[in-house]
Amino acid sequence: MFVIPVNGRKVPDPRRGDFLPEKGRNVEKNSYWLRRLMDGDVKETSQKKGD
């Protein structure tokens, strides 16, 4: 799933050991990212063409 951080939040990406970039990233749909969605830290969106 493709997610972007909400309102410029710094959201850790535990798999990569960095923060989710502002432009978003394709991540594995697992309990960690589903919790981030439910907490309002990230928003799921369609990946932009060319990314």
HUQUIZI-V34020 format. One record per pair of residues at least 24 apart in sequence whose ideal C-beta (glycine too) atoms are under 10 Angstrom apart, sorted by the first residue. I is the first residue (numbers start at 1). J is the second residue. If there is no record, write none. Layout:
[[I J] [I J]]
This chain:
[[1 25] [1 26] [1 27] [1 28] [1 29] [1 30] [1 33] [1 34] [1 37] [1 42] [1 44] [1 45] [1 47] [2 26] [2 27] [2 42] [2 43] [2 44] [2 45] [2 46] [2 47] [2 48] [2 51] [3 27] [3 29] [3 33] [3 36] [3 37] [3 41] [3 42] [3 43] [3 44] [3 45] [3 47] [4 42] [4 43] [4 44] [4 45] [4 47] [4 48] [5 36] [5 41] [5 42] [5 43] [6 36] [6 37] [6 39] [6 40] [6 41] [6 42] [6 43] [7 40] [7 41] [7 43] [9 36] [9 40] [9 41] [9 42] [10 41] [11 36] [11 39] [11 41] [11 42] [12 36] [12 41] [23 48] [23 51] [24 48] [24 51] [25 51] [26 51]]
